[in-house]
Amino acid sequence: MAYALIEAGGTKFVLGVAGDDGRIGARARIETTTPAETLGAAVDWFRAHGGAYRALGIASFGPLDLDPASPGYGCVRRTPKPHWSGANLIAPFADAFACPVAIDTDVNGAALAEARWGAGTGHGSLLYLTVGTGVGGGFVSGGRLLAGLSHPEMGHIRMPRHAEDGGFAGCCPFHGDCLEGLAAGPAVIARWGQSLSKLGPDHPGHAIIAWYHGQALATFQAVMEPARIVLGGGVMGTPGLLERVRAEAVAAAGGYFVGDPAEVVVAPGLHGDAGLLGALALAQASG
Protein backbone atom coordinates (compact mmCIF):
# COMPACT_ATOMS: atom_id res chain seq x y z
CA MET A 1 0.00 0.00 0.00
CA ALA A 2 1.02 3.57 -0.64
CA TYR A 3 1.74 6.45 1.72
CA ALA A 4 -0.14 9.75 1.54
CA LEU A 5 2.03 12.82 2.06
CA ILE A 6 1.25 16.45 2.92
CA GLU A 7 3.59 19.41 3.14
CA ALA A 8 1.27 21.97 4.72
CA GLY A 9 2.40 25.56 4.27
CA GLY A 10 0.93 28.91 5.04
CA THR A 11 0.41 29.71 1.35
CA LYS A 12 0.12 26.26 -0.22
CA PHE A 13 -0.37 22.58 0.57
CA VAL A 14 1.78 20.17 -1.45
CA LEU A 15 0.30 16.68 -1.71
CA GLY A 16 1.97 13.47 -2.81
CA VAL A 17 1.67 9.71 -2.92
CA ALA A 18 4.68 7.45 -2.41
CA GLY A 19 5.04 3.71 -2.84
CA ASP A 20 6.78 1.21 -0.60
CA ASP A 21 10.05 2.08 -2.33
CA GLY A 22 9.77 5.69 -1.13
CA ARG A 23 9.49 7.17 -4.60
CA ILE A 24 6.99 10.01 -4.89
CA GLY A 25 4.59 9.52 -7.76
CA ALA A 26 1.53 11.74 -8.09
CA ARG A 27 1.79 15.29 -6.76
CA ALA A 28 -0.45 18.30 -6.49
CA ARG A 29 -0.41 21.81 -5.08
CA ILE A 30 -3.46 23.52 -3.60
CA GLU A 31 -3.82 27.01 -2.19
CA THR A 32 -4.04 27.45 1.58
CA THR A 33 -7.33 29.24 2.20
CA THR A 34 -9.60 28.22 5.10
CA PRO A 35 -9.20 24.91 6.94
CA ALA A 36 -12.51 23.56 5.62
CA GLU A 37 -11.68 24.38 2.00
CA THR A 38 -8.04 23.35 2.06
CA LEU A 39 -8.35 20.14 4.07
CA GLY A 40 -11.47 19.16 2.16
CA ALA A 41 -9.68 19.62 -1.17
CA ALA A 42 -6.77 17.52 0.12
CA VAL A 43 -9.11 14.69 1.18
CA ASP A 44 -10.77 14.76 -2.24
CA TRP A 45 -7.40 14.59 -4.02
CA PHE A 46 -6.22 11.61 -1.99
CA ARG A 47 -9.50 9.81 -2.62
CA ALA A 48 -9.02 10.35 -6.34
CA HIS A 49 -5.47 8.93 -6.19
CA GLY A 50 -6.12 5.59 -4.56
CA GLY A 51 -8.03 6.14 -1.34
CA ALA A 52 -6.35 3.25 0.53
CA TYR A 53 -3.12 4.16 2.34
CA ARG A 54 -0.79 2.47 4.77
CA ALA A 55 -0.31 5.76 6.62
CA LEU A 56 -0.52 9.50 6.04
CA GLY A 57 2.23 11.93 7.03
CA ILE A 58 1.78 15.66 7.58
CA ALA A 59 4.72 18.08 7.78
CA SER A 60 2.98 21.34 8.65
CA PHE A 61 3.48 24.98 9.44
CA GLY A 62 3.05 25.66 13.12
CA PRO A 63 2.96 26.09 15.95
CA LEU A 64 1.36 22.71 16.56
CA ASP A 65 0.08 20.77 19.55
CA LEU A 66 2.18 17.61 19.37
CA ASP A 67 1.35 16.09 22.75
CA PRO A 68 -0.55 12.84 22.04
CA ALA A 69 -2.20 13.09 25.46
CA SER A 70 -3.57 16.57 24.75
CA PRO A 71 -7.19 17.07 23.62
CA GLY A 72 -5.74 19.46 21.03
CA TYR A 73 -3.27 16.96 19.58
CA GLY A 74 -2.72 17.65 15.90
CA CYS A 75 -4.21 21.14 16.07
CA VAL A 76 -2.59 24.39 15.02
CA ARG A 77 -1.93 26.52 18.06
CA ARG A 78 -2.04 30.32 18.14
CA THR A 79 -0.90 31.58 14.75
CA PRO A 80 -1.10 34.85 12.81
CA LYS A 81 -2.42 32.84 9.84
CA PRO A 82 -6.12 33.83 9.60
CA HIS A 83 -8.67 31.08 10.39
CA TRP A 84 -6.09 28.42 11.29
CA SER A 85 -5.69 28.82 15.07
CA GLY A 86 -7.21 25.67 16.57
CA ALA A 87 -7.63 23.88 13.23
CA ASN A 88 -7.40 20.09 13.58
CA LEU A 89 -5.10 18.74 10.86
CA ILE A 90 -5.42 15.06 11.76
CA ALA A 91 -9.15 14.42 12.10
CA PRO A 92 -10.26 14.97 8.47
CA PHE A 93 -7.73 12.44 7.18
CA ALA A 94 -8.14 9.88 9.97
CA ASP A 95 -11.89 9.97 9.39
CA ALA A 96 -11.61 9.70 5.61
CA PHE A 97 -8.98 6.98 5.30
CA ALA A 98 -8.95 4.99 8.56
CA CYS A 99 -5.16 4.81 8.58
CA PRO A 100 -2.49 6.09 10.98
CA VAL A 101 -1.87 9.84 10.62
CA ALA A 102 1.50 11.19 11.74
CA ILE A 103 2.17 14.89 12.16
CA ASP A 104 5.08 17.16 12.96
CA THR A 105 6.27 20.60 11.94
CA ASP A 106 7.40 21.20 8.39
CA VAL A 107 10.91 22.04 9.54
CA ASN A 108 11.11 18.91 11.71
CA GLY A 109 9.98 16.86 8.72
CA ALA A 110 12.60 18.48 6.51
CA ALA A 111 15.26 17.89 9.17
CA LEU A 112 14.36 14.20 9.37
CA ALA A 113 14.39 13.85 5.58
CA GLU A 114 17.73 15.63 5.20
CA ALA A 115 19.22 13.45 7.94
CA ARG A 116 18.01 10.23 6.29
CA TRP A 117 18.31 10.93 2.58
CA GLY A 118 19.94 14.33 2.09
CA ALA A 119 22.83 16.44 3.32
CA GLY A 120 23.03 14.70 6.70
CA THR A 121 23.30 11.12 5.46
CA GLY A 122 25.91 9.29 7.51
CA HIS A 123 26.66 12.20 9.84
CA GLY A 124 24.79 11.17 13.01
CA SER A 125 23.34 14.57 13.88
CA LEU A 126 21.86 17.43 11.90
CA LEU A 127 20.37 20.84 12.53
CA TYR A 128 18.05 22.06 9.78
CA LEU A 129 17.19 25.76 9.68
CA THR A 130 14.82 27.30 7.20
CA VAL A 131 14.85 31.06 6.61
CA GLY A 132 11.94 32.39 4.60
CA THR A 133 8.75 34.10 5.72
CA GLY A 134 9.79 32.89 9.16
CA VAL A 135 12.70 31.07 10.77
CA GLY A 136 12.31 27.51 12.01
CA GLY A 137 14.65 24.77 13.12
CA GLY A 138 14.68 21.03 13.70
CA PHE A 139 17.42 18.87 15.22
CA VAL A 140 17.97 15.16 14.57
CA SER A 141 20.39 12.98 16.51
CA GLY A 142 20.70 9.24 16.07
CA GLY A 143 17.72 9.30 13.75
CA ARG A 144 15.42 10.90 16.33
CA LEU A 145 13.95 14.39 16.41
CA LEU A 146 14.47 16.68 19.37
CA ALA A 147 11.20 17.22 21.22
CA GLY A 148 10.16 18.40 24.66
CA LEU A 149 6.75 19.58 25.78
CA SER A 150 6.31 20.65 22.16
CA HIS A 151 8.48 21.19 19.10
CA PRO A 152 11.44 23.60 19.08
CA GLU A 153 10.81 27.24 18.14
CA MET A 154 14.37 28.15 17.19
CA GLY A 155 13.36 31.23 15.25
CA HIS A 156 12.24 32.91 18.45
CA ILE A 157 15.55 32.98 20.31
CA ARG A 158 16.49 36.47 21.47
CA MET A 159 19.35 38.14 19.62
CA PRO A 160 22.07 40.72 20.21
CA ARG A 161 21.72 43.75 17.96
CA HIS A 162 23.96 44.50 15.02
CA ALA A 163 25.76 47.81 15.50
CA GLU A 164 24.14 49.31 12.37
CA ASP A 165 20.63 47.96 13.05
CA GLY A 166 19.61 49.60 16.29
CA GLY A 167 16.77 51.58 14.76
CA PHE A 168 14.76 48.57 13.58
CA ALA A 169 12.26 47.31 16.15
CA GLY A 170 11.82 43.87 14.57
CA CYS A 171 8.64 42.48 13.07
CA CYS A 172 7.78 39.33 15.02
CA PRO A 173 4.20 39.86 16.25
CA PHE A 174 5.04 38.02 19.48
CA HIS A 175 8.60 39.06 20.36
CA GLY A 176 9.63 41.94 18.11
CA ASP A 177 13.36 41.50 17.73
CA CYS A 178 13.89 37.74 18.01
CA LEU A 179 15.86 35.97 15.26
CA GLU A 180 12.75 35.66 13.08
CA GLY A 181 11.77 39.26 13.74
CA LEU A 182 15.19 40.53 12.71
CA ALA A 183 16.40 38.20 9.96
CA ALA A 184 13.49 36.47 8.16
CA GLY A 185 12.20 37.63 4.78
CA PRO A 186 9.54 40.06 6.09
CA ALA A 187 12.15 41.75 8.28
CA VAL A 188 14.34 42.36 5.23
CA ILE A 189 11.44 43.88 3.30
CA ALA A 190 10.33 45.97 6.28
CA ARG A 191 13.75 47.63 6.43
CA TRP A 192 14.77 47.93 2.81
CA GLY A 193 11.62 47.54 0.74
CA GLN A 194 12.59 44.42 -1.20
CA SER A 195 13.94 40.92 -0.75
CA LEU A 196 17.58 40.30 0.08
CA SER A 197 18.28 38.77 -3.33
CA LYS A 198 17.13 42.00 -5.02
CA LEU A 199 19.38 44.26 -2.98
CA GLY A 200 22.64 45.22 -4.67
CA PRO A 201 25.67 43.06 -3.80
CA ASP A 202 27.23 45.93 -1.81
CA HIS A 203 24.07 46.72 0.14
CA PRO A 204 24.67 46.60 3.92
CA GLY A 205 21.62 44.36 4.35
CA HIS A 206 23.62 41.33 3.23
CA ALA A 207 26.17 41.80 6.01
CA ILE A 208 23.51 42.52 8.65
CA ILE A 209 21.38 39.47 7.88
CA ALA A 210 24.43 37.21 7.66
CA TRP A 211 25.63 38.54 11.03
CA TYR A 212 22.34 37.64 12.74
CA HIS A 213 22.33 34.13 11.35
CA GLY A 214 25.99 33.68 12.22
CA GLN A 215 25.22 34.66 15.81
CA ALA A 216 22.37 32.15 15.87
CA LEU A 217 24.51 29.32 14.48
CA ALA A 218 27.18 29.94 17.10
CA THR A 219 24.48 29.64 19.78
CA PHE A 220 22.96 26.48 18.31
CA GLN A 221 26.36 24.90 17.86
CA ALA A 222 27.28 25.60 21.47
CA VAL A 223 24.04 23.97 22.65
CA MET A 224 23.77 20.99 20.26
CA GLU A 225 27.07 20.64 18.37
CA PRO A 226 25.48 19.18 15.22
CA ALA A 227 27.70 17.42 12.72
CA ARG A 228 25.80 19.16 9.92
CA ILE A 229 23.94 22.46 9.87
CA VAL A 230 21.70 22.66 6.80
CA LEU A 231 20.44 26.12 5.83
CA GLY A 232 17.33 26.17 3.65
CA GLY A 233 14.49 28.50 2.75
CA GLY A 234 14.04 31.28 0.23
CA VAL A 235 16.20 33.88 1.98
CA MET A 236 19.12 31.46 2.16
CA GLY A 237 18.97 31.13 -1.63
CA THR A 238 20.43 34.65 -1.90
CA PRO A 239 23.76 34.35 -3.75
CA GLY A 240 26.71 34.46 -1.37
CA LEU A 241 24.64 34.43 1.83
CA LEU A 242 25.60 30.89 2.88
CA GLU A 243 29.29 31.76 2.67
CA ARG A 244 28.77 34.98 4.64
CA VAL A 245 26.86 33.12 7.36
CA ARG A 246 29.63 30.53 7.66
CA ALA A 247 32.21 33.27 8.21
CA GLU A 248 30.03 35.09 10.74
CA ALA A 249 29.36 31.86 12.65
CA VAL A 250 33.06 31.18 13.00
CA ALA A 251 33.70 34.75 14.17
CA ALA A 252 30.80 34.64 16.64
CA ALA A 253 31.99 31.33 18.10
CA GLY A 254 35.24 32.94 19.20
CA GLY A 255 37.35 29.81 18.79
CA TYR A 256 34.64 27.33 19.79
CA PHE A 257 33.53 26.43 16.27
CA VAL A 258 34.17 22.70 15.85
CA GLY A 259 34.95 21.23 12.43
CA ASP A 260 35.52 22.62 8.96
CA PRO A 261 32.89 25.36 8.40
CA ALA A 262 32.50 24.38 4.74
CA GLU A 263 31.69 20.81 5.80
CA VAL A 264 29.50 21.67 8.79
CA VAL A 265 27.36 24.51 7.35
CA VAL A 266 25.86 23.37 4.05
CA ALA A 267 22.96 23.82 1.64
CA PRO A 268 20.08 21.31 1.56
CA GLY A 269 20.59 18.09 -0.35
CA LEU A 270 16.92 17.43 -1.12
CA HIS A 271 15.96 20.91 -2.35
CA GLY A 272 12.24 21.12 -3.13
CA ASP A 273 11.46 17.55 -2.01
CA ALA A 274 12.48 17.95 1.62
CA GLY A 275 8.94 18.71 2.80
CA LEU A 276 7.22 15.76 1.11
CA LEU A 277 10.04 13.41 2.03
CA GLY A 278 9.75 14.62 5.60
CA ALA A 279 6.06 13.70 5.52
CA LEU A 280 7.08 10.30 4.13
CA ALA A 281 9.54 9.74 6.97
CA LEU A 282 6.79 10.54 9.48
CA ALA A 283 4.31 8.24 7.73
CA GLN A 284 6.77 5.36 7.56
CA ALA A 285 7.46 5.66 11.28
CA SER A 286 3.74 5.40 12.07
CA GLY A 287 2.62 2.86 9.51
VOLO-73213 format. One record per residue (C-alpha): x, z, y. Coordinates in steps of 0.001 Angstrom, whole numbers, plus 524288, in hexadecimal, padded with zeros to 5 digits. Each point is the difference from the previous one (the first is absolute). Layout:
# VOLO-73213
XZY;...
# end
This chain:
# VOLO-73213
800008000080000;803F97FD7D80DF4;802D58093D80B3C;7F8A67FF4980CE5;808758020D80C02;7FCFC8035780E2B;8091F800DD80B94;7F6F28062F809F8;804667FE3680E05;7FA428030880D18;7FDFE7F19080324;7FEE17F9E57F282;7FE16803137F1A5;8085E7F81E7F694;7FA367FEFA7F25E;8068D7FBB17F379;7FECF7FF9A7F14A;80BC4801F77F734;801687FE557F163;806CC808BC7F639;80CCC7F93D80361;7FEE3804B580E19;7FEEB7F26E805CB;7F6387FEE480B15;7F6A47F4C47FE20;7F40A7FEB8808AA;801088053380DD8;7F73D8010E80BC7;800268058380DB7;7F419805C6806A8;7FE988058280DA2;7FF2480EB8801BE;7F32180275806F8;7F72880B547FC0B;8018F8072C7F30E;7F30F7FAD57FABB;803417F1DE80333;80E3A8003D7FBF8;7FEC6807DC7F376;7F3D47F8837FC31;806FA7F2FF801C8;80B59805097F7CA;7F6DE804257F4F2;7F9847F2A380044;80D2E7F9127FF5E;8049D807F07F456;7F32A7FD857F8FA;801E47F17A8021C;80DDE800937FA74;7FD72806647F2F7;7F88F80C9180220;8068E807517F4BA;80C9F8070E8038C;8091D8097B7F965;801DD8073B80CE0;7FF2B7FDB980E95;80AC4803E280986;7FE3C8022480E92;80B78800CA8096D;7F9378036880CBD;801F58031780E38;7FE4E80E63802AD;7FFA980B07801AC;7F9BF802617F2CB;7FB0480BB07F870;808347FF487F3A0;7FCBA80D3A7FA13;7F8967FD367F353;7F98F80D5D800FB;7FAA37FD3E80D93;7F1DC7FB8F801F3;805AB7F5E280954;809A87FA5C7F641;802287F19D802AE;7FA29800AA80DA8;8065C7FBE780CAC;8028F80BE580857;7FF938004C80ED7;804797F2BF804EA;7FF2E7F87180CC3;7FADA7F45F7F826;7F1917FF11803E0;7F605803167F543;80A188038B7F59C;8018D80EBD80193;7FA12805E07F3AC;7FE5D7F2EF7F908;800E3801637F12A;809007F5647FAC0;7FEBB8037E7F19F;7F16C801577FD80;7FBAB7F1CF80226;809E67FAF57F620;7FE6680AE67F603;7F1567FDC280057;801197F1397FEF1;80A4B7FEC77F55D;8001E80CBD7F839;80ED08001B7FF53;80A6B8095F804FD;802697FE9480EA8;80D2E8045B80542;8029F801A880E7A;80B5E80320808DC;804A17FC0580D6D;8046D7F21D80254;80DB4804858034D;800C68087A7F3C1;7FB997F44E7F805;80A3E7F75B80654;80A6280A687FDAD;7FC7C800C77F19B;8001F7F1317FEA2;80D0F7FE87806F1;805CB80AB77F778;7FB467F98B7F36D;8012C7F182802C3;806637FE1580D46;80B4A804D18083F;800C880D2E7F930;801117FB297F205;80A2D808087F8D8;802EA8091A80B61;7F8B180C5A7FBF6;7FA588036A80D4A;7FA3D7F84180B2B;7FA298027880D54;7F6F17F544804C3;7FCA77FFA180E78;7F6BF7F64D80603;8001A7FDAC80EAA;7F4A37F82880537;7F38C80461806B0;8040E80D757FB42;80B61806497F8E3;7FE7A804D77F217;80923804507F54F;8001C802497F168;80AB6805EF7F78A;802257FD747F182;80978807967F77F;801357FE4D7F164;7F4557F6EB8003C;7F70380A188063F;7FA478004B80DA5;8020A80B94808F1;7F33C807398021D;7FBF080D698049D;7F2AA8046980493;7FE4C7F1DD80434;808767F40B8021D;80B947FFEB8096A;7FD857FC4E80E38;80DEC7FC5080387;7FC0C7F86680C08;7FBA280C8080691;80CE7807458004C;803B38048980DA0;80B287F8C480685;80A9D8024F80A16;7FEA47F73480BD8;808C67F488802ED;80702801E180CEF;7F9B17F3C2805D6;7F24B802AB7FABB;7FBFD80CAD80668;7F4E87F9FF807C3;7F8277FB677F43C;7F63B80A077FB13;7FE497F9D47F291;7F3957FA227FA8B;7FCA5807A17F3B2;7F203804D280213;8034C80C9D7F8D7;80DE98036D80408;804017F73B80B43;80E977FE837FE46;80213801167F153;807A97F5417F918;7F3E17F77F7FECB;7FC298029680E0F;80D607FBF8804F4;804B57F5437F6E5;7F4A77F8EF7F941;7FAF47F2D280483;7F59A8051A80980;80A2E808958069D;8088F7F40F80261;7F4AF7F875805F1;7FBAD80BA98082C;80D5E8009980675;803FC7F1D980133;7F3AC7F7E87FE78;803CB7F8697F3CF;80547801C77F24F;80E33803397FD9B;802BD7F2B47FA03;7FB847F96080C9F;808C9807FB808D8;80CC07F96A803BC;80BCF803667F792;80619807C580B37;7F3AB8079A80313;8025780ECA7FF8C;7F418801A57F73F;807D37FBA27F42A;809F180ADB801D3;7F5A280A55802D2;7F7A77FCFA7F414;80BEB7FF237F72F;804B280D2A80529;7F32A806B57FC84;7FFED7FA937F24A;80E55803607FE39;7FCFD80E09803D6;7F4D88003A7F631;8085A7FA967F4F6;80A7380A3D8026C;7F57380A747FECF;7FA0F7FA417F3AE;80D467FE3B7F9CB;803A180E1E802C0;7F3558049A7F99E;7FEEE7F6B07F460;80CE97F89C7FEA1;7F9C57F3AD7FA51;808B27F6427F91A;7F88E7F50F806CA;7F8BA7FFC880CE8;7F7407F409800CE;7FB1C7FC3180D82;7F3D77F77A8002E;7F4E37FC828091F;7FE447F62980ADB;8086E806D180A20;80B6A800B77F690;7FF677F1327FEBC;805B47FEF180DBC;80D057F8C27FED7;80B828094D80069;7F7EF80C837FFDE;803B9804167F231;80E717FF368036B;7FDF0807B380C8C;7F88A80A997F8BB;80AD68012C7F5E6;80A118022A80AB1;7F781809DC80722;7FD618077B7F361;80E73801627FD58;8027D8048A80DF3;7F4B1809A87FF92;804A9805B57F30C;80CAB8045080650;8083D7FE5E7F3C6;7F56A803EA7F650;7FBAB7F2407FC74;802877FE5A7F173;803077F2A47FA47;802367F2758056B;7F5C17FDD480AAF;7FE787F1B57FC33;7FCD5804247F20A;7F77280BA980361;7F7A47FA6580B16;7FA257F3187FB8B;7F4AE7F69A801BC;7F4BC7FFAD7F637;802007F88A7F36A;7F1AE7FCFE7FD71;7FC407FB3180D96;7F1787FCF1800D1;7FCEE8045F7F210;803FE80E3480188;7F2288049680301;7F9487F9677F477;80B0C8039A7F6D5;7FED680DF7804B1;7F19F7FFA87FC6D;803FC7FA937F2BB;8099780B207FDCE;7F543809C680321;7F6537F92C7F706;8099C7FF577F4C0;802AB80E8D80126;7F17F803127FF03;7FB9E7F6037F610;
# end
